[in-house]
Amino acid sequence: MKRQPPTSPDALNAIGVLTRREVEARLAAPLLEAFARQLGRKKAVATLRQVVVDIARAQGAELARQIGGSSLAHLAASFEAWMKDDAMRMEVLVHDEGRFFFNVTRCRYAEMYAALGMTDLGAVLSCSRDVGLVAGFNPAICLERAQTIMEGAPFCDFRYTLQPLENDPPVIVQGK
């Protein structure tokens, strides 16, 4: 039986997403290791990634509902939660009705995973959420990202564009 992510309002960001991710990582890492012994590491990590993306998709839909819209302007305003406690610094390059382009120039999420000795899991537990979140938030928004600090790049390059949808699913490109 497939268990669905909870759909009740998510108020956990009140503690700050950085703190939330640390608590989740401290639980997820030992669970992953236990599952890896049973299933093999590759399969356990792939399963974890899919669960994280599914949860993020549901959270994206809930976020759009909570903030009362799913435009790029709404998405841009929502980043305040991820930046709380100086967790992330971004340089906005373009922000108009159809595009929201920015670079993350500091990522304390990557720093936190490194401090916990979980650098290899950071991209799975945090970066992979971005794909699911935007798909749940608004399927007409396309995310392109070629690099992340988590994977060793000097900055993360987020490029969100609003795409007209016909009957096709959203195009979401994940670099690396």
C-alpha positions, 0 to 999 in steps of 0.5 A: 500500500502506497502511503501518501504524503500528509496534506495538512497545512505545513507549518514546520517552516516556522522553525526555519527550513535550515533547521528543519532540513538538519533534523530531517537529515539526522533521521534520514541518513541512518534510515537510508543506511539501514535500507541500503544494507537490505536493498543496496545503496543505489536502490535505497538512494533512488527510493529516497530521492523519489520519496523526497520529490513526491513530498516536495510536489505535495508541499509545492501544491500546498504552498501555492494554496497557502499563499493564494497563487502560483505565479512566478511572483508568488514563487519568488515571494515564497523564497523568504522561508528558505532564506530565513536565518541567512540560510541562503543568499541569492543574486536576482538576475531577472524577475519579470512576469515570465522569468525568475532567474537567480544565482544562489551565492551562499548555501548554508544547506550545503555547509550544514550537510558537509558539517554533518558528514553527509555531503553525498546526501545533500543533493538528494535531501535538499536539491532534488526537492526543487524539481518536485516543489515547482511541479506541484506549485505550478506545472507551467513553470519550468526549472532549469538548473545546471549546477549547484553548490551542493555538488561543488559548483561556485553557485547554483543557477536557478532559471524559472520560466513560465511556459504555456501548457497545452496537454503536455507535462511540465519540462523540468531540467535538472543539471548534473 
